[in-house]
Amino acid sequence: MLLTFLTLKAADIEATRADVDARSSALAAAFTAFVRRASASDFDELTALLDRSVEEAEADDETLNDWGRLRVLTMYEQVRGDVHTVGWLEEHGVSRQRVNQWRSAGRLYGIKGVPGVRGYAYPRWQFDDTLHPREFMPAITAAAGDARLDPLALHLLMTNPAAGGGHTPLALAERGELSLVERLIRAAGSQD
């Protein structure tokens, strides 16, 4: 009888895995279709929707996991449009080795895991017109390191007007208010 029970239970587990795989595939396909047609305002609306908390008492782990996956994919998809890849930089005269040196020296930071980007993605705002790191980047990367702020969080902070009282921290840094930007970065890191 125990063998029969285990045999039937194994079939249920396999069926559940197939359902989860099918659900994940359907979710990925739907998200890909959305991304191909989405505008910036579409992403803003999706982000606002995903930022709301899941309040349903019956929300199960699968629902919460799906919500989390969509939220992360949406953030990365937004970031992907704001970055340079190493390949793009190489095509424009900046060697892979130079970019790695700048990153190792704390003059740039790179975001890993951006869909469609192999290796690191480098937010465009870090570069001046000659594709060199901006003067204020070492101070910003040092503050982010001190605050233990990951590269994705730093990018989202630096491009968020709400973080600087109506001005992005990037705009504040460009105006020379670097000490304020460093304080904002440290404050954002302390919220973890």
PABA-787264 format. One line per 4 residues: number of its first residue (from 1); their letters; for each residue z, y, x of C-alpha. Coordinates in steps of 0.25 Angstrom, whole numbers. Example, Ala and Ser with C-alpha at 12.3 -4.5 7.8 and 13.67 -1.06 7.14 Angstrom:
BEGIN
1> as> 31/-18/49 | 29/-4/55 .
This chain:
BEGIN
1> mllt> 0/0/0 | 3/10/11 | -10/7/18 | -17/10/5 .
5> fltl> -10/23/3 | -13/27/18 | -28/23/16 | -28/32/3 .
9> kaad> -21/43/9 | -30/43/21 | -42/45/12 | -35/57/5 .
13> ieat> -32/63/19 | -47/62/23 | -52/67/10 | -42/79/12 .
17> radv> -48/82/26 | -62/81/20 | -58/91/9 | -52/101/20 .
21> dars> -64/100/29 | -73/103/17 | -65/114/13 | -65/120/27 .
25> sala> -80/118/28 | -82/125/14 | -72/137/19 | -80/138/32 .
29> aaft> -93/139/25 | -89/149/15 | -83/158/26 | -95/157/34 .
33> afvr> -104/161/22 | -95/172/19 | -95/177/34 | -110/177/34 .
37> rasa> -111/186/22 | -98/195/23 | -98/209/26 | -86/216/33 .
41> sdfd> -80/220/19 | -81/205/15 | -73/202/27 | -63/213/23 .
45> elta> -62/207/9 | -60/193/14 | -50/197/24 | -42/205/13 .
49> lldr> -42/193/4 | -38/183/15 | -27/193/20 | -20/191/6 .
53> svee> -9/181/7 | -11/168/0 | -2/169/-12 | -5/156/-20 .
57> aead> 7/147/-20 | -2/135/-20 | -10/139/-8 | -10/127/0 .
61> detl> -12/125/15 | -27/123/14 | -28/137/7 | -20/144/17 .
65> ndwg> -28/138/28 | -41/142/22 | -36/156/20 | -31/156/34 .
69> rlrv> -45/151/39 | -52/161/31 | -43/173/36 | -45/169/51 .
73> ltmy> -61/167/49 | -62/180/42 | -54/188/53 | -63/181/64 .
77> eqvr> -76/184/56 | -72/199/56 | -69/199/70 | -82/192/74 .
81> gdvh> -90/204/70 | -81/213/79 | -82/206/93 | -91/203/105 .
85> tvgw> -93/189/110 | -94/186/125 | -109/183/122 | -112/196/116 .
89> leeh> -104/203/128 | -112/195/138 | -125/199/131 | -121/214/133 .
93> gvsr> -118/213/148 | -103/209/148 | -101/195/155 | -92/184/149 .
97> qrvn> -84/185/162 | -81/200/160 | -77/198/146 | -67/187/150 .
101> qwrs> -62/196/162 | -59/207/152 | -52/198/142 | -44/191/153 .
105> agrl> -40/205/158 | -35/210/145 | -47/220/143 | -53/212/131 .
109> ygik> -48/202/121 | -56/191/114 | -54/184/101 | -56/169/101 .
113> gvpg> -60/161/89 | -70/171/82 | -80/162/74 | -94/162/81 .
117> vrgy> -88/167/94 | -87/158/106 | -75/162/115 | -69/176/113 .
121> aypr> -74/187/104 | -71/201/109 | -69/213/99 | -80/224/101 .
125> wqfd> -69/235/101 | -64/230/114 | -77/235/121 | -82/248/125 .
129> dtlh> -97/252/124 | -99/246/138 | -93/233/133 | -81/234/142 .
133> pref> -67/233/137 | -62/246/131 | -51/253/139 | -40/251/130 .
137> mpai> -42/236/129 | -32/231/140 | -21/239/132 | -25/233/119 .
141> taaa> -26/218/124 | -12/220/132 | -6/225/119 | -12/213/111 .
145> gdar> -7/204/122 | 7/210/121 | 7/209/106 | 1/195/106 .
149> ldpl> -10/199/97 | -21/189/97 | -35/195/99 | -40/193/85 .
153> alhl> -27/201/80 | -30/212/90 | -44/214/86 | -40/214/71 .
157> lmtn> -29/224/74 | -38/233/83 | -48/234/72 | -39/236/60 .
161> paag> -37/251/55 | -24/247/48 | -18/244/62 | -19/258/67 .
165> gght> -16/266/54 | -30/268/50 | -36/267/64 | -39/254/71 .
169> plal> -31/252/84 | -45/251/91 | -48/266/86 | -34/270/91 .
173> aerg> -36/264/104 | -50/271/105 | -43/284/102 | -33/281/114 .
177> elsl> -21/277/105 | -19/264/114 | -4/264/113 | -4/264/98 .
181> verl> -14/253/98 | -5/245/108 | 6/247/98 | -2/242/86 .
185> iraa> -6/230/94 | 8/227/98 | 13/229/84 | 2/220/78 .
189> gsqd> 6/209/88 | 21/210/84 | 18/207/70 | 16/192/73 .
